[in-house]
Amino acid sequence: MQCANTSGQSCSLIRNCWQTVLQATYVITGISLVATCAHQLLYSLPNWRQLVLEPVAASEYSGNSIAASHILYGLVTALHNSVQVKLLGSHGAMTVGLVNAVRASVVSFVSSWLFCTSVAHLCITYCKATSALVVTAGAALWVLAGKPTSRKQDFKNKQHTE
């Protein structure tokens, strides 16, 4: 990483913070992996027939179609995360927030449109539509309002105008 600062102190702090965040991410990921594996080994595998085989046999879907849907979901999620990281890096957190708000609203409406006849709780209601509208409008207003300034910045701006 190149430092724009000639003293190098702030760049050292940024490097240290980045390493700390990265280390914390690794620790949290490791703990999550251990907890997930422990749950699978201690609960899911001993109850495999009751938890997996019987519900699959009772459903209208085959094991292959369920496995394919999980693989497709994993690929789409990986693509989504990759795009979101690139968007965050190039356009900032506010844009990502707006995209997430719009995405959540679209998912609500599309889920209702596709699955309302077979899954009653996915049907769009007045409350769901209103909440989707409020979330999207709030995110849009937040982005349109722009980046808030700090009190220090406001003070500096006042000094330059006086």
N, C-alpha and C positions, 0 to 999 in steps of 0.2 A: 504494500500500500504506500503510495506517495503522499507526503505531507505538504499541504499548502501553507502551513504555518512554519515560519523559520525557526521558532524556538523548539518545535517538536513535542512540547509538553501536551498540547491538546490531542495531537495525533497518537501519542502514546496512550492517553486515556481512552481514546476511541478504540484503539487496538485491544486494550485490556478489557473494555466493556464488551466488545465483540466476542473475544475469547471466552469471557464469563458467560455470555448468553449462549454461545455455541456449546460450552460444557454443560450448562443447565439443560439445554435441549437434549443432549446425549443422555444425561442422567434420567430425565423424565421419559424419554423414549425407551431406555433400558428397563426402567421400573414397569412401564406399561407392558412391554413385551413379556417380562417375567410374570406379571399378574395374569395376562391373557393366557400364557402357556400353562400356568398353574390351574387356572379355571378349566381349560380344555382337558388337562390330564386328570384332574381330581373330580370334575363334575360331568363334563360333556361325554367323554369317552365311556365311563362306566354306565351312563344312561343313554347310550347311542340309539338303541332300538326305540325307546320311549320318546326321546327328544327329536330324532331325525327320521328314522326308517318308517315308523308308524304314521307320522303326519304326511310324509311324502307319499306313502301308499294310499292314504285317504284323500289326497288332493287330486286334482285333474291334471297335474303336471308330472312329467317324468323326472327322474333324477338327473338325466343328461340336460334337460332344458333348464332345470334349477341351477345346475353347475355352470352352464353356459351363461345364464343371466348374472351369476355372481362374477364370473370372469369379465363379462362385458361391463358390469358396474365398476369393477376394479380399474379397468382400462380407462373408462370415462372419467372416473374420479382422479386418476393420475394425470390425465390430460387437463382436466379442470384445474387441478392444483398447479400444474406447470404454467398454464396461461395466467392464473391469478398471481403467481410470483412474478412473472414478467410484467404484468400490468402494474403491480405494486411498485416494482423498480422503476418503471418508466413514467407512470402517471400519478403515483402517490396513493396514500391510504384513503383519501376522500373518494377518489374515483372507484376504488375497489369496494368501498362501502356502498356507493350508489349502485354499482353493478350487483352486489349481493342483495340489496333491497329489491331491485327490479326482478332479479332471478327468483327470489322467494315469492314474490307476487305472481310471477308467471307460472311457477310450479303449482301454486294453489289453484289458479284458474285452469291450467291444462289438466291437472289431476282430476279436478271436478268434471271437466268436459269428457275425459276419457273413461273414468272409472265410477262416476256417480251412480250409474244404473246397477252396478254389481256390488259396490261398497258404499253403504249409505253415509258413513261419517266423512267421506271425501266430497260430498255434495257441497257446493258453495252456498253459503247462507249470507244474510245481510251483514252479520257481524264479521264473518271472514272476509267478505268483499271490502267492507269499511276498513278493517285492520290492514289489509293489503294496500289500500289506497293511502291510508295514513302513513304507513311505513315508507312507501315509495315517495310520497310527497315530502315527508320529513327529510328523507335522505337527499332528495333533489334540492330542497331549500337549503340544507346544510352545505351542499357542494356549491350552490349558486352564491351563498353568502361569502364564500371565500375563506381563506386561512385567517384565523383570528390572530391579532397582534398581541404581544405581551405588554405589560405595563412599562417595562424598560423601553420598548420600541416606541410606545406612545410618548414617553417622556423625551426621548431623543428627537422625535419628530416635532414636539413643541419647542424644544430648544433651537432647532434649526429654523423654525418659522419666526421666532421672536427676534 
